[in-house]
Structures are given as structure tokens and as C-alpha cells.
Amino acid sequence: MKMNIMKFGAALLAVGICITAPEMRAQTTTTSVTTTKGAFTEFVSGSRTVVVKTEANPAPLRYVITKQTTVVDEAGMPVTIERITPGSPLAIDYTGTGDQLVASRIVVQKPATVAVPATTGPGVTEHTTTTTTTTRPLTHDEKKALKKEKEERKEALKEDIEKRQEALEKAKDKLDDDD
């Protein structure tokens, strides 16, 4: 009888931990998101790092890109990081400090248009320079890859939920067997 009570208590403790574990993580996790603006310098694909030059910082900043990082244009349309041209203005939402900057959202902004004023007179020709950086629409393959990433994240979450449900069912069966 004493052994059954100990098994019952252990199973009850296991069920309680499984049920409250997600709530405990949610209560203790606090993150501060910071936004900065700068010019895109390069994307280092091997380390999944975006290098950005800001006016406030003389050294380029490096932001790590994760599967959860969203890259969009100002209209909110997805953009692949490989399609951003050097010099494009970016707004980056990130967490972390120092060398551990993790980008959560990158917004590719429209660059300012620069025009050189025209001067007229004898022997002077008009000259206007406009710089425009555009992001093109995603290709079919890029859309497919983004959709695949989303489905993989969704599938991983489903598997996690199934594992937790199985653990709860095992604990419940153990409790029923002990009675």
C-alpha cells in the first residue's frame, strides 16, 4: 500500500510538471526588442548573418538570422535576404547585446531618391541622377521554400504537442494501473 501511494505521488508530480511547464517558461521569459536603422552591407550565408552599417556606429553590426526571422518590404510582402542589394536601407528589430544580436524582423525600406539640380546655360547640359533600389517579387521557388519552412515549424510544434499528450496519457495509465 505504501509503495502504491509513492507511485501515485510520483505520477501526480509528473503530470503536474507536464501541465505547468509551458506556463512556467512563459512566465519567466522576458525579452526586449530594439529597432535600429542602417544600410545593408552583406549577407554571410554560412553564418546566417546580416551585416549592417549605421550612422551611429562606426563599426558594422552583425545580426544573426534564424528560422523565426521575418524579412519583408515596407508593404509587408516577404523578401528573401539574398535579394537585398548592398546599400539598401533596413529597419531591424532585434534582441541581444554586444556580439549576440538576433534579428526577429527586417524591413527593407525604399531608399531616398537623390537628384542633382540641373544648371542651364551656354555649354552646360542638364544632368539628373536618381538612385532606386527595388526588391523584386518572390519567385515560385522562393515562395515554395518559405511555405516549406512554415510547414516544418508547424509540424515540429505538432510533434511537441503529441509528445506531451503521450506523456500525460502514460502518467494517467500509470495512475489507473496503480489503483
N, C-alpha and C positions, 0 to 999 in steps of 0.2 A: 504494500500500500504506500509506504514511504517513497519507494522508487517511482511509482506512478505519479505521485504528487510532484516529484522533482522533474520528471519528464514533462508533465503538464506545464509546470512553471517555465521550463526552458523553451518549450514550443510557444507558449504565450509571449515570452520575451522576444523570440524570433519574429513572430507575427507583428508585434508592436514596432520592432525596429524596421521591418519592411514597409510598414504603413507610414511611419513618421519620417523615414529617411529623406524622401523628396522635400518634405516640409522643412526639415532641419537645414538642408542645403539652401533652400530658398530664403530662409530667414537670416543666414549668416553671410550670404553673398552680397557685397555692395561694390559696385564699380562706378567710376567717374569717367564719363565720356567727354573728351576735349575735342574741339574742332579747330583746325588750322588751315590756312590757305597758302598755296605756293605753286610753283611751276614744276611740272613733271620733267624729270631728268632722264630716268631709265627704269626698266623693269628687269630685275635679275631673276630669271625663271628658275634657276637651280635652287635658290634660297627662298623663292616666292616673296621677294622684297621689292617694294616700290621706293625709288629714290626721288626725293622732292627737295627743291631749293626754295627757301622762304626768304623774304626781305629781312625778317627779324633775326634770322640765324645765319651766320656766315658759312657754317658747315652744312652740307646737305643732310637731311634727315632721312632715315630708313624706316619704312613701315612694313611689317610682316602682313602678308595677305593669307587669310585662312579660308576654309570652305564656307564659313559663315559671312565672309566679307561680301558686301554688295557693291557693284560698280555700275553706276548709272549716269546718264546725262542729266541736264537740268530739267528735262521733261519727265524724268523718272524711268526712261527706257534703258534696259540693260546694255552695257557696253563691255566688250572683252578688253582686258587690261593690255593685251598685246597690240590693240588697235589705237592706243593713245599715242599721239606724236609728241616728241620732245618739245618742251616749251608750253604745252597746253596747261592752262590754269586748272587747278584742282582744289576742292574743299574736302578735307579728310577728317572724318570722325574717328577717334582712336582712343584706346585705353593704354595705360602703362606710362612709364617714365624712363628717361635715360636711353639705353640701347634696346629696351624691351617695348617698343611701340607697336601695337597690334591694331591694324585698321579694321573698323567694323563697317564703315561705309565710305565710299569715294564717289564724289560728284564731279564729273568732268564738266567744266564751265566753258562758256563761249569766250574766246579771247577778245580783248578790246581791239577795235579797228584803229589803225594809225594811218593818218593821211598827212602827206606833206603838202603844205599850202602851195598853190600854183602861183607863179610870178609871170606876168606878161610884160613884154617889152621887146625892143629890137634884139633879135638874135637869141631870145630866151624862149624855150619851149616849156609847155606845161608838163608837169610830172607829178603823178599821184601814185602812192604806194599803199596797198591795202593788204594786211595780213589776216588771213582767215584760216582757222583750223576747224575742220569738221570731223565729226565721228559718223562713220557710215552705219547703216542698219546692219544688224547681225545677219550672217549668212545662215543658211539652213543647218549646216553642220554645227555652227556655234549655238544656235537655238537648241538643237538636239542635245549638245553637250551640257548646256545649262539645265535643261529639263532632266537629263540623266542624273546630274549632281543632286537636284532637288529630290528626285525619286529615291536615290541612295540614302539621303539623310532621313527621308520619311520611313524607308524600310528599316534603317538602323533603330529609329525610335520605336517602331512596331515590335522589333525583336526584343528590345529592352523591356517593353511593357509585357510581352509574352513571358519573358524570363521571370519577371516579378510576380505575374499571375501564377506561374507554375510553382514558385517558391511558396506563395500563400496557400495554394491547394495542397502542397506536400505537408505544410505545417498543419493545415486543417485535418488532413487524413491522419496524421500522426496523433493529433488530439483525439480524433474519433476512435482510433485503434487502442489508445490508452484507456478509454472508458469502458 
